[in-house]
Amino acid sequence: MCVVRAHEVTKRFANADHLALDSLDFCSPKGKITGLVGPDGAGKTTLMRLLAGLLSPTSGVLEVLNTSMPCNESDFLQQIGYMPQKFGLYEDLSIDENLRLYASLQNLSNPKERIQELLEFTALSAFGTRKAGDLSGGMKQKLGLACALIKKPKLLLLDEPGVGVDPISRRALWKMVQTLLKEGISVLWGTSYLDEADKCDAVILLNEGKSLYQGTPEAMKAPLQG
């Protein structure tokens, strides 16, 4: 079963010389980690924004959680957790304040219990009063992940979460995301790092808006042995 399905999805921005996404066809399996792999400018962030409902495709059919995109219904969008590449939280607010704000925006019924769960899950419990602007790169990513998970989404979109993060924090973040699969959450992980791609269940290799390969990391590496 596909959590995301794309058919001939194309995106062109106004006044752009080339397509940001060029006739993409793919299926992202449910309950797995799918890596969106490619260099800067490959189209990863554009695709993430389409999946999050922030942009509309120029043409083609895009379905997320069996719903045609774009869809602006609040109940549907709350099933998608999106963590953008750039840290987008309020740096003058503390960890606790950022989480309470996101819980309020998502109309969470029992925010205190959920926030405590996420603080423990991300190992941020001891730093609740620290301002987001004073956090290390790894801790900022953990806070961003906690905010994206505030309403227990069915689909988690992570746009290059390993960029600017030290190797130890990257490994910790990866272990946290793998744990989420046990809760039935499907993950799309954008990355330009091949070691991260190698850990995914499936990969979609992008370059200049086109899909060059889709399948398992093992099959992608097989022709390169030796």
Beta strands, then each sheet from edge to edge (+ up, - down):
strand 1: 2-11
strand 2: 21-29
strand 3: 33-37
strand 4: 59-64
strand 5: 67-68
strand 6: 80-83
strand 7: 155-159
strand 8: 186-191
strand 9: 202-207
strand 10: 210-215
sheet 1: 2+ 1- 4+ 5-
sheet 2: 6+ 7+ 8+ 3+ 9+ 10-
end
